[in-house]
Amino acid sequence: MKFILLAACILGVAVCAPLQKPQKYMEFDIYFAPAEAAKLIPAGVPATALDVLLPVDDQLRIVRDPVRGFIKQEVLLPNGIDKKDVYIPFGFEVTCPAPVVPAAPPAAPAAPAAPAAAAPLAPIVAAPAAKPSSDDDDDDD
């Protein structure tokens, strides 16, 4: 019985495991960047500080469709010694949904109302503060 249960668990994991492998990326020189990446190359950065990461298949050939990847830029830190990598994605654009348009336009007002005659403003007078009542029980305590 235990063997059947163990075999069912192993078979279930094998069937439910993802069939698609995670995509691999390989680093190439910036000169091999596709046209989609060329628009995102930062201006004024030397080409020696730029690389492009493109997806590859199991035989390490570049996957051409869809074109997506990363531009890797090496940025020198303020200490002047260390470098930090900045990755700029391209080709991962998500299409945004179309804006919602109302079915019917709102009705326009018939005619503007005539302006009302301005009433004179009356001065606002503050009411005097209320006096405390003389029957406070606090004094008796």
Beta strands, then each sheet from edge to edge (+ up, - down):
strand 1: 24-29
strand 2: 50-56
strand 3: 69-76
strand 4: 83-90
sheet 1: 1+ 2- 3+ 4-
end
